[in-house]
Amino acid sequence: MPRRSALSATTLAAVLLMAGCGGGGSDGAGESAPTAEESASVSGSDAPSPSPEAGDRPAGAPQDASRKSGEGRWTGASAAPVLKDVQVSGHDAYDRISFEFADGVPGYFAEYVDTLRHGGLGKEVRITGEHRLKIVFVGVTPRSTFEGREGTSAIREIRDLGVFEGEMGVGIGVDPEGDGRAGFRVKAEENRIVVDIAHGRASPPD
């Protein structure tokens, strides 16, 4: 009897010792995994901020001064596009002219010219600025017109050159920094045509 009791006590001590060792190991294994919310919070702090949409990024100055053209898009059932408004805005590296239309946008071509002339009368139109950029809107109603206006340091003046046989001419006096013609770009949207004109000359000079 005493021997059996001693054996039982020894066996019990061994079991408790093993349980104690196992308990130490189970502390690490038993730690609860982070929840999805906690994981998202941690990873979100290190993740880079989402990139802005392309339309939100400021575009650089246009560098090309060559002739540009584009096709029109009519949204009216029967009426050709009509010019409703002209707006000028300044930006860091370029200035912008927005031509707002109703019933779509006309076709266009834009280029630098030596002399600006009125479309119907053919007479020369003088304009402020070292260089003369001419835009012709193709396929507009005779009601398309606007009052001449001053612009910015780069876009000195904007003049209506009249409508003749569905084509409306617009003269822009450009005075860039340095020598040479300023780069420009033209973009047609749903109901407007945007012209961006750089503050400096085109690179390389044309």
PyMOL commands that set and color helices and strands:
alter all, ss='L'
color gray80, all
select helices_A, chain A and resi 2-29+36-46+54-56
alter helices_A, ss='H'
color red, helices_A
select strands_A, chain A and resi 68-70+73-74+82-90+94-102+104-105+107-113+131-138+149-150+155-164+167-174+182-188+192-201
alter strands_A, ss='S'
color yellow, strands_A
deselect
rebuild
show_as cartoon
